[in-house]
Amino acid sequence: MKQALTNITAVNTAGVRGMSIEGKKRGLRYSRINLVAGKIGNALTGSMICRETMESEFFEEWFREILLRDIEKLGKKVLIVMDNARFHRKNILEKIIKGTGHCLLFLPPYSPYLNPIEKLWADMKKKLKDIAHNFNTLEEAVTSVLFNKLVQF
């Protein structure tokens, strides 16, 4: 899961003194969304956009209803790697996964380099910065990246 595909702003402009420059300005109103997804092999699964602050209850429902359902379709046991985001309540997630045969691995604090999905999020944010100006909203840009596979998974 990744929060803060955010803060895409207007670029400084320059022109001839005394002449105004016209153009589209995004201003200082930032768009902030959360994207939650799992990565299985080279594919994203269970992608969902959340417009609110990510909370434990939402994440746990997504984990139970979306991610585990997609994992079950594989027909094999999976190691699920989790970081230490505040909404990843270890005890609740362990209860949810109990009896499925899957394993849950919580990474040490401050170790994003150990999480396989972090490179994907970094690549996605980079791509979004390049293309966001072509869309009316950040959500449209994210959807475009997800569904057009503009990022190498």
N, C-alpha and C positions, 0 to 999 in steps of 0.2 A: 504494500500500500504506500502511496505517496501523497503527501499534502503539498500544497503550494505550487501548483503550476500557475504562476502568478506574475504580477508586477510587470506587465508589458506596457511601456509608456511611450509617449511621443518623443521624437528625436529633436535635438536642437536644430534650429534653422538659421540661415544667414542669407542676406540679400543686399540689394543696392540701398544705400541710406535714403530714407524718405519714402520708400515704396514698401507697401505691406505685402506679406507673403500669405497666400491662401492655401489651405490644405486641410486635411482631416486631422483632427487632434483628439487623442484619447484622453488627455487631461490626467489628473492625479487620482481618478477613481479607479482603483485597481479591482480586477476581477480575481476572485479567489475561489478555487474549487478543489475538491479532493478527488483523487482517482484511486480506486481500490481494484487490484487485480492480482492474479497468481501467475506464475511462470512455470510451465511444464515443458521441459525440453527447450525448444526454440519458439514456443507459442505462448501467447497470453491467454489466460482463461478467466472467466468470471468478471470481465471488465465492467465497472460501474462508476458513474460519476455521482458524487455527493456534493450538493451545494451548501450544506451546513457544516459546522465544525464536526469533525469525526469524533464519535463517541463510542464507548465500549459496546453498548447495546446494538447499535447499527452494525459495527464490525462483526460482532458475534453472530448476528442474524445472517449477514453476508457469508461468513465462514461456514455456517451450518447449512444454509439453504442454497448457496451458489457454488462456493468453492468445493465443498465435500461432494456435492452432486456431480460436478464436472470430473472430479478425481475418480469417483466410483465408476464412471463410464470407461475409464482406462482398463479396469479389470485387474489392476495390480496394486500392490502396497506402495505407498509413497512416503518419503521423508519431507515434511513440511517445515521450511526454514522461516523463522520469525525473528524480527528485530525486537527491540525493547520499547516500542512506542507505548505511550501511557495507556492507550486503549486496548492493548494486547494483554488482557488479564489472563495470566498463565493458568491459574486454577480453573477458570471457567472454560478456557479452550481445551485444557486437558480432559475435562468432563465431557465436552462435546465430542471429542475424538475417541474417547474410550470405547473399546469394543469394535472399532472399525478396522483395526489392524494397521493403521497408518501410524507414523511416528511424528512427534512434534519436537523440533530442536529450536531452543531459544538461544540466540547469539549473545555474546558478552556485550555489555554496554559500549557504545561508541566504536562499533566495528562494522561500518557499512561495507568495507572492502571484503568482508566475508559473505555478504549477502548477494546471491547470484542475480537478483532482480535490480540491484542498484545501478548497474551499468546501463540497463535498459531505460530506467528513469532519467538518467543523465543524458542519454542520447535523445530521448523524447523531448526533454526541456530545451535542448540545443535546437532541435528541429522546429519546435514551437516558436522559439525566438526568431527563427528565419522566416517562418510563414505566417505568423499570427496577424500581421498587417493586412493579409488578404481576406480576413474573415471579420464579420461583425462582432462576434463574441469569442471569448477564449474557449468556451465549451464547443463551439463549431470547429475551431482549430484542433482541439483535442480529439474530437470525433473523427475528423479527417485523418489525423495521424493514425488513430487506432484502426479504422476501417479500410484505409487505403494502404496500410502497412508501409508508411513513409519512414519508419524506423526499422533498422535491421534487428530482429529479435535473435 
